[in-house]
């Protein structure tokens, strides 16, 4: 019923919220900058460098920063990014199918 509909969307929304929270936490603990590998930081555009910082010994929760990479070492993303994208897309898909489309 309607309760199950909202429960399923709530799980996806909580996943997206967890992703945003992870990213916010790591940034708050690191002077509002997202930690990333030095190579990624150095190759970033100046506007991106303003929001990032290279990982050092003093970096807190560095493993929650932008440390995941695919093939391009100049681009990185975080666990929080993954949770946010998967959760928000899952919620949108659930709404779409549960409501019969747009």
Secondary structure, DSSP 8 states (H G I E B T S, - for coil): -HHHHHHHHHHHHHHHHHHHHHHHHHHHTTTT-EEE-HHHHHHS-HHHHHHEEE--TT-TTGGGSB-B-SS-TT--B-HHHHHHHHHHHHHHHHHHHHTT--
